[in-house]
Amino acid sequence: MTAGGSGALTTRLFAPERGPRPQRPYPRDAEVPHTPLRPIWCCRADGQPWPCGQARLLLRVEYDGNLPGLSIYLAGLMYDAMRDLYHLNPHDAPTPATLFTRFIAWVRCRPA
């Protein structure tokens, strides 16, 4: 690929765009949904770090029988959270291990 027709190769990568807005877990009735408040990634309903305990329960029910799908969904949101949190405060953001534990480690794909 050339930049401006000069014959030089470009090494600049495009920044990824923001992913889709998390719509899960779905709210019940008129409750405030347990979805993340971005870019700080706390729960809209209870202010806990998202996914909060209630969001985890609702996600487990919603993805019943599809825990690999839940892990993939949460991995995408973890990426978005990592980008947002490091952008807000690069010196005091959670470590990647902390975010992995928070977003993905609680989803265990146990054999039947």
VENKAMO-V464335 format. One record per residue. RES is the residue in one letter. SS is DSSP state (h for helix, s for strand, l for the rest). OMEGA is omega in whole degrees, -180 to 180 (999 if undefined). Layout:
((RES;SS;OMEGA) (RES;SS;OMEGA))
This chain:
((M;l;180) (T;s;179) (A;l;177) (G;l;178) (G;l;-177) (S;l;-179) (G;l;179) (A;l;177) (L;s;178) (T;l;178) (T;l;-179) (R;l;177) (L;l;178) (F;l;177) (A;l;179) (P;l;178) (E;l;176) (R;l;179) (G;l;179) (P;l;177) (R;l;179) (P;l;179) (Q;l;-178) (R;l;-6) (P;l;-177) (Y;l;179) (P;l;176) (R;l;177) (D;l;-176) (A;l;-180) (E;l;170) (V;l;-176) (P;l;176) (H;l;178) (T;l;-176) (P;s;173) (L;s;-176) (R;l;13) (P;l;-177) (I;l;173) (W;l;169) (C;s;-177) (C;s;179) (R;l;-174) (A;l;-173) (D;l;176) (G;l;178) (Q;l;174) (P;s;-178) (W;l;2) (P;l;178) (C;l;-179) (G;h;180) (Q;h;178) (A;h;178) (R;h;178) (L;h;-180) (L;h;178) (L;h;178) (R;h;179) (V;h;-178) (E;h;-179) (Y;l;-180) (D;l;-180) (G;l;-180) (N;l;-179) (L;h;173) (P;h;177) (G;h;177) (L;h;179) (S;h;179) (I;h;178) (Y;h;-179) (L;h;178) (A;h;177) (G;h;178) (L;h;177) (M;h;177) (Y;h;179) (D;h;180) (A;h;180) (M;h;180) (R;h;-178) (D;h;-176) (L;h;177) (Y;h;177) (H;h;-180) (L;h;-176) (N;l;-175) (P;l;-177) (H;l;-176) (D;l;-180) (A;l;177) (P;l;178) (T;l;176) (P;h;179) (A;h;178) (T;h;179) (L;h;177) (F;h;180) (T;h;-178) (R;h;-173) (F;h;-167) (I;h;-171) (A;h;-179) (W;l;178) (V;l;-180) (R;l;175) (C;l;-178) (R;l;176) (P;l;-178) (A;l;999))
